[in-house]
């Protein structure tokens, strides 16, 4: 569909509409059952880590320092596991804390602890301040990750959106907001291969985040580096080291860094980690000590045995790329072929991560998803990438190509592209009719 649909006269557009409708009817008649909603690894990816299922083995339970990993204790996690993930996640081993299998759970706990106790440099618990001066607020770049929003919504935290660019959030807006409103205690950041746009925060964005003046003295960057090593090209993109930047800017306690091996090894049985200043680490360990007598160290040990070192981890990620790379290539090829030059859609070409972000014509995302559903293709609900499920332009659709196989990805993406065209042409004709 190389023609710019927005420039066609009404008669030609009507003809195009007829042809697209016929193609859509064919698509529906195929009775597809495809699911593009799940941003999770495929079974083939999980198979890559199957040796973990028999590690560390019946006689291997001692850590390098002699710790018996079967027992309670060692709340911060094994030194060798921290050393293994220190480089990839840009966290000094001494400043890393392991949770269990979910970084989202660590984010949740940090928010709850801050609400109930305050952070290490809070004047009082965030919930108390909220009772006195109005709800705590977080900044969230949009489009973004729905589970971040749900977490805030769960605890009455207001979400203030700022537009995302391909270099990170719009920093002029962020600086203005955080400087003027002491209720703004936090900000969500997915700095590398962002969910869903694939954006990568650049040096200037990171420097401004580290040094900006905030009205709240206990403001925190929730630096969710979920896709730190999840490259889709030969380029191993590096992002600025936020812990180091904040320390240099005189704001050592500003970042809470999160990461996990969910999409490195096993999504349900990986290692989740936190990184922060020594004060933040002390604060978190003190809170966690009331909650658990220690994390799952056997899982840490088996990860060390399996991945071995940083080189082993990167080699493992190359094997992931061999599986998912062709799926992302298929998305690009099909969107380019079906939607390139149509004037009614644009999409991202991520260098890593798990998603492609598709913007269809304004006011059409819901309709596209409805049409796709009627044709048997499940797509992430419209609005999911915005707080409250409300996309102000009703145009963003998150494409998650990792889980289905390549043939299914091709079919689903071809279907979605066709639905995007059908919805756009209907809308163009509708608005011309209304203006006639
Ligand atoms: N953060 C982001 C940005 C994600 O996209 C995801 C999963 O899709 C997670 C966190 C979840 O991480 P975990 O499995 O460590 O809880």
Boltz pocket constraint, residues with backbone or C-beta under 6 A from the ligand:
constraints:
  - pocket:
      binder: B
      contacts: [[A, 39], [A, 101], [A, 102], [A, 103], [A, 104], [A, 105], [A, 145], [A, 190], [A, 195], [A, 224], [A, 226], [A, 259], [A, 260], [A, 261], [A, 262], [A, 267], [A, 271], [A, 272]]
      max_distance: 6.0
